[in-house]
């Protein structure tokens, strides 16, 4: 029987929470910490030293030997450098431990070996980390022992942000400042802060470790580069919400325990649509903490999988022909006195504050659809977006029938006098209750869907950090709030209500084109979106240029989220990342084709030739064997020719020095050559003897778990 544990007892066990601070810190120091958390500023040197000592003592009491400034560079993953709490031994040779306030608040990792997009040269090593006091320190237990992790921001020697957290924190501050101006218009003087809250749903695949280790592509690229469809995929729809297998259940149990100890509110777990695909969803948290926790979730998923003899695949499309993995980013904004600005209430037609917020979001998403699309871009996501499984690459907003009707009333008449009711859903069974029916259904094909009191941004890739999408969301909405407040604050008190109504009508009429409640997968929508003038950006590198348009630079510089130089660096990093990723995939294909698949097929063709000759000698007709041999040899020739083609274009790509040109060459030429190589290989897999085929098949990878 598996180990039993009490969730309430272990939750937050490895987190230096406010509760633990309150117990351990002097009252005046604790008060200063809370003030800095809520209002900003810096801890005094004296307070920082006290916090550092108590944090160290708590960590050591729980087995920690080292600390690290845990940060999120532009690799999309986390980084850490471990320093022991040891000091110089005393005169009697006894080890002393120390950890100062200076060490807590600031660190100095090497900045030269992380992506910088030209912000740092290889020989320019200095970088700095700064403690994000709003995100609690925690203990990470791994093969390295127990490490005290201090969430930090990361910047260069010259002050530019080299990470994903710094811009996120800047965007959260901008959103709060501008949203406060909106709520003040409606008489809310008690709110001092507006917070973006996020709940990311994390999808992932599991695969047996032994099978994984036999796949060069999975090891180096995170996805299968070869593979014919299994006889059964997801067409029976029997995996979604199905009974969780024992092995997977044991993994989920251990994963939950680890995450709960880290204070991650892992709540929902279930089988996803594709075989061996699953999902974990947490409860909403403040955006920067949600970002930190999502990184911990992905790390823990991989680490726990190893303990269970499996590997966790976070790639957006590990298997061709079945659903890939995404990460639905549920986003809402709430005041610190408890008002959810995205809660329409029972009568949204009368909720003027909600309608103004909605109008601003419509304006933000329509104006900056290109930036929002870019924020969900990564190499793996190019396999999903618009591929009849994920939202299309076209940004649109789903509001549902109820809100769409309210919007249309406001546009046509200037006021909304009615609201559609949901009614009741009758079950027809006496012993079952009837349901209060929502006035609006949900739409899984929409990339940006309103779901009752939040927006669900469904385009984010499963392996990607959620920092970028939330930074962009916060920024574009902050701009819309700012422009609305600039106008409305000029209105007199008696004219304010009319001015708000006029602005709502104006924004909704101008940006109604962004609303689409239909099937986002349909070809008709692509045509309709083009007619409406909505951008359809189909790839990561096509989206990269949106970061440095005049429009984008004005937005991000206005709210001090990114400088132009920081934006240019991120565009450059996107090109570099894309080229490096496709290069690795191409080299993995060349390796597998040349060293595994082609030799295996040659071996099989030789055995077929021997069989043809043996049948002839026996006086029988070898027509079947000869036909099979011909098919194999045809496929082998096609594969060999495609391999030579891929080798040639990959070499050509590697020689290109301009990052943008190189990235587009990989996209347009190298990827096409990769598909040419895959096609005959996958056909050969269907006819070559299974005992000879050198790599595990889709059937084995997805169903033997």
C-alpha positions as CSV (number, residue, x, y, z in Angstrom):
1,X,0.0,0.0,0.0
2,X,1.3,3.5,-0.8
3,X,2.4,5.9,1.8
4,X,-0.4,8.0,3.4
5,X,0.1,11.7,4.1
6,X,-2.0,14.5,5.4
7,X,-2.3,17.4,2.9
8,X,-2.9,20.0,5.5
9,X,0.2,19.0,7.4
10,X,2.6,18.9,4.5
11,X,1.3,21.9,2.5
12,X,3.9,24.7,2.4
13,X,6.2,22.6,4.5
14,X,9.2,23.6,2.3
15,X,8.2,27.3,2.0
16,X,9.4,30.2,4.1
17,X,5.8,31.5,4.3
18,X,4.6,34.7,5.9
19,X,3.3,32.5,8.7
20,X,6.8,31.2,9.4
21,X,8.2,34.7,9.1
22,X,5.6,35.9,11.7
23,X,6.7,33.2,14.1
24,X,10.4,33.7,13.7
25,X,10.9,37.4,13.1
26,X,10.7,40.3,15.5
27,X,7.5,42.2,15.2
28,X,9.1,45.3,13.8
29,X,11.1,43.4,11.1
30,X,8.0,41.3,10.1
31,X,6.0,44.5,9.8
32,X,8.7,46.0,7.5
33,X,8.8,42.9,5.3
34,X,5.0,43.0,4.9
35,X,5.1,46.7,4.1
36,X,7.8,46.2,1.4
37,X,5.8,43.3,-0.1
38,X,2.6,45.4,-0.3
39,X,4.0,48.9,-1.1
40,X,7.4,48.3,-2.6
41,X,10.7,49.7,-1.5
42,X,13.8,48.1,0.0
43,X,14.4,46.4,3.3
44,X,16.7,48.2,5.6
45,X,20.1,46.6,6.1
46,X,19.3,45.7,9.7
47,X,16.0,44.1,8.7
48,X,17.6,42.2,5.8
49,X,20.2,40.7,8.1
50,X,17.6,39.5,10.5
51,X,15.5,38.0,7.8
52,X,18.5,36.3,6.3
53,X,19.6,34.8,9.6
54,X,16.1,33.4,10.3
55,X,15.7,32.1,6.8
56,X,19.1,30.4,7.0
57,X,18.3,28.9,10.4
58,X,15.0,27.6,9.2
59,X,16.6,26.1,6.1
60,X,19.4,24.5,8.0
61,X,16.9,23.0,10.5
62,X,15.2,21.4,7.5
63,X,18.4,19.9,6.1
64,X,19.6,22.6,3.7
65,X,23.3,23.0,3.1
66,X,23.3,25.5,0.3
67,X,21.4,28.4,-1.0
68,X,20.8,29.7,-4.6
69,X,19.4,32.8,-6.2
70,X,16.8,30.9,-8.4
71,X,16.1,32.9,-11.6
72,X,14.5,32.5,-15.0
73,X,16.9,33.5,-17.8
74,X,15.8,33.8,-21.5
75,X,16.3,30.1,-22.0
76,X,12.7,29.6,-20.8
77,X,13.8,27.3,-17.9
78,X,15.3,28.1,-14.5
79,X,18.9,28.6,-13.4
80,X,20.6,28.2,-10.1
81,X,24.2,28.4,-8.7
82,X,24.6,26.7,-5.3
83,X,26.6,28.3,-2.5
84,X,27.1,26.6,0.9
85,X,26.2,28.3,4.1
86,X,29.7,27.6,5.3
87,X,32.1,30.2,6.6
88,X,35.7,29.9,7.6
89,X,36.1,27.5,10.6
90,X,36.8,29.0,14.0
91,X,40.0,28.5,15.9
92,X,38.9,25.2,17.2
93,X,38.2,23.9,13.7
94,X,34.4,24.0,14.1
95,X,32.3,24.8,11.0
96,X,30.3,28.0,11.1
97,X,27.4,28.8,8.9
98,X,26.4,32.3,7.8
99,X,24.0,34.1,5.4
100,X,23.8,37.8,5.4
101,X,21.2,40.3,4.3
102,X,23.4,41.3,1.4
103,X,23.7,37.7,0.2
104,X,19.9,37.3,0.5
105,X,19.0,40.4,-1.5
106,X,21.6,40.4,-4.2
107,X,23.7,37.9,-6.1
108,X,26.2,37.9,-8.9
109,X,26.0,35.0,-11.4
110,X,27.8,34.8,-14.7
111,X,25.7,36.5,-17.3
112,X,27.8,35.6,-20.3
113,X,26.6,32.1,-20.9
114,X,22.9,32.9,-21.0
115,X,21.0,34.1,-24.1
116,X,21.2,37.9,-24.3
117,X,20.6,38.8,-27.9
118,X,23.7,40.9,-28.0
119,X,23.2,42.6,-24.7
120,X,26.2,40.8,-23.3
121,X,29.4,39.7,-25.1
122,X,31.0,36.4,-24.3
123,X,33.8,38.1,-22.4
124,X,31.4,40.3,-20.4
125,X,30.5,38.1,-17.5
126,X,28.9,40.2,-14.8
127,X,25.2,39.9,-14.1
128,X,23.1,40.5,-11.0
129,X,20.2,38.9,-9.3
130,X,17.8,40.7,-7.0
131,X,15.4,39.0,-4.5
132,X,11.7,39.1,-5.5
133,X,10.4,39.6,-2.0
134,X,6.8,39.0,-3.1
135,X,7.6,35.4,-4.0
136,X,8.5,33.2,-1.0
137,X,11.8,31.4,-0.6
138,X,11.5,27.6,-0.7
139,X,13.5,24.4,-0.2
140,X,14.1,22.2,-3.2
141,X,14.9,18.5,-2.4
142,X,16.9,16.8,-5.1
143,X,20.0,14.7,-5.7
144,X,22.0,17.7,-4.6
145,X,20.5,17.6,-1.2
146,X,18.2,20.3,0.2
147,X,18.8,23.7,-1.3
148,X,17.3,27.0,-0.2
149,X,15.9,28.7,-3.3
150,X,15.5,32.5,-3.3
151,X,13.3,33.7,-6.3
152,X,15.1,36.5,-8.0
153,X,15.1,38.8,-11.0
154,X,18.2,38.8,-13.3
155,X,19.8,41.7,-15.0
156,X,23.0,42.7,-16.8
157,X,25.8,44.8,-15.6
158,X,24.4,47.6,-17.7
159,X,20.9,47.3,-16.2
160,X,19.0,45.5,-19.0
161,X,16.6,42.6,-18.0
162,X,18.1,39.3,-18.9
163,X,15.2,37.2,-17.6
164,X,11.5,36.7,-17.8
165,X,10.6,37.8,-14.3
166,X,11.8,41.4,-14.4
167,X,9.5,42.5,-17.3
168,X,6.6,40.5,-15.7
169,X,7.0,42.4,-12.4
170,X,7.2,45.7,-14.4
171,X,4.0,44.8,-16.3
172,X,2.2,43.9,-13.0
173,X,3.1,47.3,-11.6
174,X,1.9,49.0,-14.8
175,X,-1.4,47.1,-14.8
176,X,-2.1,47.9,-11.1
177,X,-1.4,51.6,-11.5
178,X,-3.7,52.0,-14.5
179,X,-6.5,49.7,-13.2
180,X,-6.6,51.7,-10.0
181,X,-7.4,54.8,-12.1
182,X,-10.4,52.8,-13.6
183,X,-11.8,51.6,-10.2
184,X,-11.4,55.2,-8.8
185,X,-13.8,56.4,-11.4
186,X,-16.4,54.1,-9.9
187,X,-15.8,55.3,-6.3
188,X,-13.6,52.5,-5.1
189,X,-11.2,54.5,-2.9
190,X,-10.3,51.6,-0.6
191,X,-8.3,49.6,-3.2
192,X,-4.6,50.3,-3.1
193,X,-3.5,47.6,-5.6
194,X,-4.9,45.6,-8.5
195,X,-3.4,42.2,-9.0
196,X,-3.2,40.0,-12.1
197,X,-4.0,36.4,-11.0
198,X,-3.2,33.4,-13.1
199,X,-4.0,29.7,-13.1
200,X,-2.0,27.7,-15.8
201,X,-3.3,24.2,-16.8
202,X,-0.2,22.1,-17.5
203,X,-0.5,19.3,-20.1
204,X,2.2,16.6,-20.5
205,X,2.9,13.1,-21.8
206,X,4.5,10.2,-20.0
207,X,6.7,7.6,-21.6
208,X,8.5,4.5,-20.3
209,X,12.1,5.2,-19.6
210,X,13.5,2.2,-21.4
211,X,11.5,3.0,-24.6
212,X,12.6,6.7,-24.3
213,X,16.2,5.8,-24.1
214,X,16.0,3.9,-27.4
215,X,14.7,7.1,-29.2
216,X,17.5,9.5,-30.1
217,X,14.9,12.0,-31.2
218,X,13.1,12.1,-27.8
219,X,16.4,12.4,-26.0
220,X,17.7,15.3,-28.0
221,X,14.6,17.0,-29.5
222,X,11.9,16.1,-27.0
223,X,9.6,14.9,-29.8
224,X,9.5,12.0,-32.3
225,X,11.0,12.9,-35.7
226,X,10.0,9.5,-37.1
227,X,7.0,7.4,-36.5
228,X,4.1,5.9,-38.3
229,X,0.6,6.1,-36.7
230,X,-0.4,3.4,-34.2
231,X,-3.4,1.3,-35.1
232,X,-5.3,3.1,-32.4
233,X,-4.8,6.7,-31.4
234,X,-7.4,9.0,-29.7
235,X,-10.3,8.3,-32.1
236,X,-12.3,6.3,-29.6
237,X,-12.1,9.2,-27.2
238,X,-11.7,6.7,-24.3
239,X,-8.6,8.2,-22.7
240,X,-10.0,11.7,-21.8
241,X,-11.1,11.7,-18.2
242,X,-10.7,7.9,-18.2
243,X,-9.5,5.7,-15.3
244,X,-6.0,6.6,-14.4
245,X,-3.5,3.7,-14.7
246,X,-1.9,2.5,-11.6
247,X,1.6,3.4,-12.6
248,X,0.5,6.9,-13.6
249,X,-1.6,7.3,-10.5
250,X,1.5,6.5,-8.3
251,X,3.4,9.1,-10.2
252,X,0.6,11.7,-9.8
253,X,0.5,11.0,-6.0
254,X,4.2,11.6,-5.6
255,X,4.1,14.6,-7.8
256,X,1.2,16.1,-5.7
257,X,3.1,15.5,-2.5
258,X,6.2,17.2,-3.8
259,X,4.3,20.2,-5.1
260,X,2.1,20.6,-2.0
261,X,5.3,20.7,0.1
262,X,6.4,23.6,-2.2
263,X,3.2,25.5,-1.6
264,X,1.9,24.8,-5.1
265,X,-1.9,24.4,-5.0
266,X,-2.1,21.4,-7.4
267,X,-5.8,20.7,-7.5
268,X,-7.0,18.9,-10.6
269,X,-5.5,15.9,-12.4
270,X,-6.9,13.8,-15.2
271,X,-6.1,12.0,-18.4
272,X,-6.1,14.2,-21.4
273,X,-7.3,13.5,-24.9
274,X,-4.3,11.6,-26.4
275,X,-3.0,8.3,-25.1
276,X,-0.4,8.7,-22.3
277,X,-1.3,12.4,-22.1
278,X,-2.4,14.0,-18.8
279,X,-3.1,17.4,-17.1
280,X,-2.4,19.1,-13.8
281,X,-4.1,22.3,-12.9
282,X,-3.5,24.6,-9.8
283,X,-5.6,27.2,-8.1
284,X,-5.2,30.8,-9.1
285,X,-2.3,32.8,-7.7
286,X,-0.7,36.2,-8.1
287,X,0.9,36.3,-11.6
288,X,4.6,36.2,-10.6
289,X,4.0,33.5,-8.0
290,X,2.0,31.5,-10.6
291,X,5.0,31.8,-13.0
292,X,7.4,30.6,-10.4
293,X,5.2,27.7,-9.4
294,X,4.6,26.7,-13.0
295,X,8.4,26.4,-13.5
296,X,8.5,24.3,-10.3
297,X,5.6,22.1,-11.7
298,X,7.5,21.4,-14.9
299,X,10.8,20.7,-13.0
300,X,9.0,18.4,-10.6
301,X,7.1,16.5,-13.4
302,X,10.4,15.6,-15.0
303,X,12.2,14.7,-11.7
304,X,9.4,12.6,-10.3
305,X,8.9,10.8,-13.6
306,X,12.5,9.5,-13.4
307,X,11.9,8.1,-10.0
308,X,9.0,6.1,-11.5
309,X,11.0,4.7,-14.4
310,X,9.4,7.1,-16.9
311,X,10.2,10.3,-18.6
312,X,7.9,13.4,-18.8
313,X,7.5,15.0,-22.2
314,X,6.6,18.7,-22.2
315,X,7.1,19.2,-25.9
316,X,4.0,20.7,-27.6
317,X,3.9,17.9,-30.2
318,X,5.8,14.8,-29.2
319,X,3.8,12.6,-31.5
320,X,2.5,13.4,-35.0
321,X,-1.2,12.7,-35.6
322,X,-2.4,12.9,-32.0
323,X,-3.2,15.9,-29.9
324,X,-0.3,17.9,-28.6
325,X,0.1,19.6,-25.3
326,X,-0.7,23.2,-24.4
327,X,-1.0,25.3,-21.3
328,X,-4.3,27.2,-20.8
329,X,-3.4,30.5,-19.1
330,X,-6.4,31.6,-17.0
331,X,-6.1,35.3,-16.3
332,X,-8.1,37.7,-14.1
333,X,-7.6,41.0,-12.4
334,X,-8.7,41.7,-8.8
335,X,-8.5,44.6,-6.4
336,X,-6.9,44.1,-3.0
337,X,-10.3,44.9,-1.4
338,X,-11.9,41.9,-3.2
339,X,-13.4,43.2,-6.5
340,X,-12.9,40.9,-9.5
341,X,-12.9,43.3,-12.4
342,X,-13.9,40.5,-14.8
343,X,-17.0,39.4,-12.8
344,X,-20.0,40.5,-14.8
345,X,-22.5,39.7,-12.0
346,X,-26.0,38.5,-12.5
347,X,-26.9,41.4,-14.9
348,X,-23.8,42.3,-16.9
349,X,-25.9,44.7,-19.0
350,X,-26.1,46.9,-15.8
351,X,-22.6,46.4,-14.6
352,X,-21.0,49.5,-16.1
353,X,-17.6,48.9,-14.5
354,X,-17.4,45.4,-16.0
355,X,-18.5,46.7,-19.4
356,X,-15.8,49.4,-19.4
357,X,-13.2,46.8,-18.4
358,X,-14.5,44.4,-21.1
359,X,-14.4,47.2,-23.8
360,X,-10.8,48.1,-22.8
361,X,-9.8,44.4,-23.1
362,X,-11.4,44.2,-26.5
363,X,-9.5,47.2,-27.6
364,X,-6.2,45.8,-26.2
365,X,-6.5,42.4,-27.8
366,X,-7.6,43.9,-31.2
367,X,-4.9,46.5,-31.2
368,X,-2.1,44.2,-30.2
369,X,-3.3,40.8,-31.5
370,X,0.2,40.4,-33.1
371,X,2.0,40.8,-29.8
372,X,-0.4,38.4,-28.0
373,X,0.2,35.8,-30.7
374,X,4.0,36.4,-30.3
375,X,3.8,35.9,-26.6
376,X,2.6,32.3,-27.1
377,X,5.2,31.5,-29.7
378,X,7.8,28.8,-29.4
379,X,9.3,26.2,-31.8
380,X,7.2,23.4,-30.5
381,X,4.0,25.4,-30.7
382,X,4.4,25.9,-34.4
383,X,3.2,22.2,-34.7
384,X,0.0,23.0,-32.8
385,X,-1.4,26.4,-33.6
386,X,-3.9,26.2,-36.3
387,X,-3.6,22.4,-36.6
388,X,-7.1,21.4,-35.7
389,X,-6.3,20.6,-32.1
390,X,-5.3,23.9,-30.6
391,X,-6.6,27.4,-31.2
392,X,-5.9,28.8,-34.6
393,X,-2.9,31.2,-35.0
394,X,-5.5,34.0,-35.5
395,X,-6.3,35.9,-32.3
396,X,-10.0,36.4,-31.5
397,X,-12.1,36.8,-28.4
398,X,-14.9,34.4,-27.4
399,X,-17.6,36.1,-25.3
400,X,-20.5,33.7,-25.6
401,X,-24.1,34.5,-26.5
402,X,-25.0,36.4,-23.4
403,X,-22.2,39.0,-23.6
404,X,-22.1,39.2,-27.3
405,X,-25.8,40.1,-27.2
406,X,-25.0,42.8,-24.6
407,X,-22.2,44.2,-26.8
408,X,-24.5,44.3,-29.9
409,X,-27.2,46.1,-27.9
410,X,-24.7,48.7,-26.8
411,X,-23.3,49.2,-30.3
412,X,-26.7,49.5,-31.9
413,X,-28.6,51.5,-29.4
414,X,-26.1,52.9,-26.9
415,X,-27.5,50.9,-24.0
416,X,-28.2,47.3,-23.1
417,X,-31.7,46.9,-21.6
418,X,-31.8,43.1,-21.4
419,X,-29.6,40.1,-20.7
420,X,-30.2,36.5,-21.9
421,X,-30.9,34.1,-19.1
422,X,-29.7,30.5,-19.0
423,X,-32.8,28.9,-17.7
424,X,-32.8,25.3,-16.3
425,X,-31.5,22.1,-17.8
426,X,-33.8,19.2,-17.1
427,X,-32.2,15.8,-16.5
428,X,-35.4,13.8,-17.0
429,X,-34.6,11.6,-14.0
430,X,-36.6,12.0,-10.8
431,X,-33.7,11.2,-8.5
432,X,-31.3,13.7,-10.2
433,X,-31.4,17.4,-9.7
434,X,-32.1,19.9,-12.5
435,X,-29.2,22.2,-13.3
436,X,-29.1,25.9,-13.5
437,X,-28.1,26.4,-17.1
438,X,-25.4,28.9,-18.1
439,X,-26.6,31.4,-20.7
440,X,-23.4,30.7,-22.6
441,X,-21.7,27.6,-23.7
442,X,-17.9,27.2,-23.8
443,X,-15.7,27.3,-27.0
444,X,-12.6,25.2,-27.0
445,X,-11.5,26.5,-30.4
446,X,-11.1,30.1,-29.2
447,X,-7.6,31.4,-28.4
448,X,-8.9,34.0,-25.9
449,X,-12.1,32.9,-24.3
450,X,-14.2,34.6,-21.6
451,X,-15.2,31.8,-19.1
452,X,-17.4,33.5,-16.5
453,X,-15.0,35.7,-14.5
454,X,-11.7,35.3,-16.3
455,X,-10.1,35.1,-19.7
456,X,-8.6,31.8,-20.8
457,X,-5.6,32.4,-23.1
458,X,-5.4,28.9,-24.7
459,X,-2.5,29.4,-27.1
460,X,0.4,29.0,-24.7
461,X,2.7,26.0,-25.3
462,X,3.2,23.3,-22.7
463,X,7.0,23.7,-22.4
464,X,7.0,27.4,-22.5
465,X,7.2,29.8,-19.5
466,X,3.9,31.6,-18.8
467,X,5.9,34.8,-18.0
468,X,5.8,36.2,-21.6
469,X,2.1,35.8,-22.2
470,X,1.2,37.4,-18.9
471,X,3.7,40.2,-19.4
472,X,2.1,41.0,-22.7
473,X,-1.5,40.7,-21.4
474,X,-0.7,43.0,-18.5
475,X,1.0,45.5,-20.8
476,X,-1.7,45.8,-23.5
477,X,-4.5,46.0,-20.9
478,X,-2.6,48.6,-18.9
479,X,-2.4,50.7,-22.1
480,X,-6.1,50.4,-22.8
481,X,-6.9,51.4,-19.2
482,X,-4.5,54.3,-19.4
483,X,-6.1,55.7,-22.5
484,X,-9.6,55.3,-21.1
485,X,-8.7,56.9,-17.8
486,X,-6.9,59.8,-19.6
487,X,-10.3,60.6,-21.3
488,X,-12.7,59.9,-18.5
489,X,-10.7,61.7,-15.8
490,X,-11.3,65.0,-17.8
491,X,-15.1,64.6,-17.6
492,X,-17.0,66.5,-14.9
493,X,-18.7,64.5,-12.2
494,X,-22.2,65.1,-13.7
495,X,-21.0,64.1,-17.2
496,X,-18.9,61.1,-16.1
497,X,-21.6,58.4,-16.5
498,X,-22.4,59.6,-20.0
499,X,-18.7,59.8,-20.9
500,X,-18.2,56.2,-19.7
501,X,-21.2,55.0,-21.8
502,X,-19.9,56.8,-24.9
503,X,-16.5,55.3,-24.5
504,X,-17.8,51.8,-24.0
505,X,-19.9,52.1,-27.2
506,X,-17.0,53.6,-29.1
507,X,-14.5,50.9,-28.1
508,X,-16.9,48.0,-28.7
509,X,-18.0,49.3,-32.1
510,X,-14.5,49.9,-33.2
511,X,-13.2,46.5,-32.0
512,X,-16.2,44.3,-32.5
513,X,-14.3,42.5,-35.3
514,X,-12.1,40.7,-32.7
515,X,-15.2,38.8,-31.3
516,X,-15.8,35.4,-32.8
517,X,-17.9,32.8,-31.2
518,X,-17.9,30.2,-33.9
519,X,-15.6,27.3,-34.9
520,X,-12.0,28.6,-34.9
521,X,-10.8,25.4,-36.7
522,X,-13.0,26.0,-39.8
523,X,-11.5,27.1,-43.1
524,X,-14.3,29.6,-43.3
525,X,-13.0,31.4,-40.2
526,X,-9.5,31.9,-41.9
527,X,-11.3,33.6,-44.8
528,X,-13.5,35.6,-42.5
529,X,-10.6,36.7,-40.3
530,X,-8.8,37.9,-43.4
531,X,-11.8,39.9,-44.5
532,X,-12.0,41.5,-41.0
533,X,-8.3,42.4,-41.2
534,X,-7.1,40.2,-38.3
535,X,-3.5,39.0,-38.5
536,X,-2.7,35.4,-39.2
537,X,0.9,34.9,-38.1
538,X,1.7,31.2,-38.7
539,X,5.1,30.7,-37.1
540,X,7.4,31.7,-34.3
541,X,9.9,33.6,-36.4
542,X,7.2,35.4,-38.4
543,X,5.9,36.6,-35.0
544,X,9.3,37.7,-33.8
545,X,9.3,41.0,-35.7
546,X,6.1,42.2,-33.9
547,X,8.3,42.9,-30.8
548,X,10.2,45.7,-32.5
549,X,7.5,47.5,-34.4
550,X,7.0,51.2,-33.6
551,X,3.7,50.3,-32.0
552,X,5.2,47.7,-29.7
553,X,8.2,49.9,-28.7
554,X,5.8,52.7,-27.8
555,X,3.7,50.4,-25.6
556,X,6.5,48.7,-23.7
557,X,8.6,51.9,-23.2
558,X,5.7,53.9,-22.1
559,X,5.2,51.6,-19.1
560,X,8.9,50.9,-18.6
561,X,8.4,47.1,-19.2
562,X,11.0,46.8,-22.0
563,X,13.4,49.2,-23.6
564,X,13.9,49.2,-27.3
565,X,17.2,47.5,-26.8
566,X,15.7,44.8,-24.7
567,X,13.0,44.2,-27.3
568,X,15.6,43.9,-30.1
569,X,17.6,41.5,-28.0
570,X,14.6,39.2,-27.5
571,X,13.8,39.3,-31.3
572,X,17.4,38.2,-31.9
573,X,17.2,35.4,-29.3
574,X,14.0,34.1,-31.0
575,X,15.8,33.7,-34.3
576,X,18.8,32.1,-32.6
577,X,16.6,29.7,-30.6
578,X,14.6,28.7,-33.6
579,X,17.7,28.0,-35.7
580,X,19.4,26.0,-32.9
581,X,16.3,23.9,-32.2
582,X,15.7,22.9,-35.9
583,X,19.5,22.3,-36.3
584,X,19.4,19.8,-33.4
585,X,16.3,18.1,-34.8
586,X,17.9,17.9,-38.3
587,X,21.1,16.4,-36.8
588,X,19.1,13.9,-34.8
589,X,17.2,12.8,-37.9
590,X,20.5,12.4,-39.8
591,X,21.9,10.3,-37.0
592,X,18.8,8.1,-36.7
593,X,18.4,7.6,-40.4
594,X,22.0,6.9,-41.1
595,X,22.9,4.8,-38.1
596,X,19.7,3.0,-37.3
597,X,16.8,3.0,-39.8
598,X,18.6,2.7,-43.1
599,X,21.0,-0.1,-41.8
600,X,17.9,-2.0,-40.4
601,X,16.1,-1.7,-43.8
602,X,19.1,-2.8,-45.7
603,X,19.3,-5.9,-43.4
604,X,15.6,-6.6,-44.0
605,X,15.9,-6.2,-47.8
606,X,18.8,-8.7,-47.8
607,X,16.7,-11.2,-45.9
608,X,13.8,-10.6,-48.5
609,X,16.2,-11.1,-51.4
610,X,17.4,-14.4,-49.8
611,X,13.7,-15.4,-49.4
612,X,13.0,-14.6,-53.1
613,X,15.9,-16.7,-54.2
614,X,14.9,-19.6,-51.9
615,X,11.3,-19.6,-53.1
616,X,12.6,-19.6,-56.8
617,X,14.9,-22.5,-56.0
618,X,12.0,-24.4,-54.5
619,X,10.1,-24.0,-57.7
620,X,7.4,-21.7,-56.4
621,X,6.3,-18.2,-57.5
622,X,8.0,-15.5,-55.4
623,X,5.7,-12.8,-56.7
624,X,4.6,-11.6,-53.2
625,X,8.1,-11.6,-51.8
626,X,9.5,-9.8,-54.9
627,X,6.7,-7.2,-54.7
628,X,7.6,-6.6,-51.0
629,X,11.3,-6.4,-51.8
630,X,10.5,-3.8,-54.5
631,X,8.5,-1.7,-52.1
632,X,11.3,-1.8,-49.6
633,X,14.0,-0.9,-52.1
634,X,11.9,2.0,-53.4
635,X,11.5,3.3,-49.9
636,X,15.1,2.8,-49.1
637,X,16.2,4.7,-52.2
638,X,13.9,7.6,-51.4
639,X,15.1,7.7,-47.9
640,X,18.8,7.7,-48.9
641,X,18.2,10.5,-51.4
642,X,16.3,12.5,-48.8
643,X,19.0,11.9,-46.2
644,X,21.7,13.3,-48.6
645,X,19.4,16.3,-49.3
646,X,19.0,17.0,-45.6
647,X,22.7,16.7,-45.0
648,X,23.4,19.2,-47.7
649,X,20.8,21.9,-46.6
650,X,21.7,21.5,-43.0
651,X,25.3,22.2,-43.8
652,X,24.2,25.2,-45.9
653,X,22.1,26.5,-43.0
654,X,24.9,26.2,-40.5
655,X,27.1,28.4,-42.6
656,X,24.6,31.4,-42.6
657,X,25.8,34.1,-40.3
658,X,22.7,36.4,-40.1
659,X,20.4,35.1,-37.4
660,X,17.2,36.1,-39.0
661,X,18.2,34.8,-42.4
662,X,19.4,31.6,-40.9
663,X,16.1,31.1,-38.9
664,X,14.0,31.5,-42.1
665,X,16.3,29.1,-44.0
666,X,15.8,26.5,-41.4
667,X,12.0,27.1,-41.5
668,X,11.5,27.1,-45.2
669,X,14.3,24.7,-46.5
670,X,15.6,22.5,-43.7
671,X,12.2,21.7,-42.2
672,X,10.9,20.7,-45.7
673,X,13.9,18.4,-46.2
674,X,13.2,16.9,-42.8
675,X,9.6,16.1,-43.9
676,X,11.0,14.6,-47.1
677,X,13.1,12.2,-45.0
678,X,10.4,11.3,-42.6
679,X,7.8,10.3,-45.2
680,X,9.6,7.2,-46.7
681,X,10.9,6.2,-43.2
682,X,7.3,6.1,-41.8
683,X,6.1,4.1,-44.8
684,X,9.0,1.6,-44.3
685,X,8.0,1.2,-40.7
686,X,4.7,-0.2,-41.8
687,X,6.3,-3.0,-43.9
688,X,9.6,-3.8,-42.2
689,X,9.6,-6.8,-39.8
690,X,8.9,-5.4,-36.3
691,X,11.8,-7.5,-34.9
692,X,14.2,-5.6,-37.2
693,X,12.8,-2.1,-36.9
694,X,15.4,-0.4,-34.7
695,X,13.3,2.1,-32.6
696,X,10.1,1.8,-30.5
697,X,6.9,2.5,-32.4
698,X,4.1,4.9,-31.5
699,X,2.0,2.0,-30.3
700,X,4.7,1.1,-27.8
701,X,5.5,4.6,-26.7
702,X,1.9,5.7,-26.1
703,X,0.3,2.5,-24.8
704,X,3.1,0.7,-22.9
705,X,3.1,2.9,-19.9
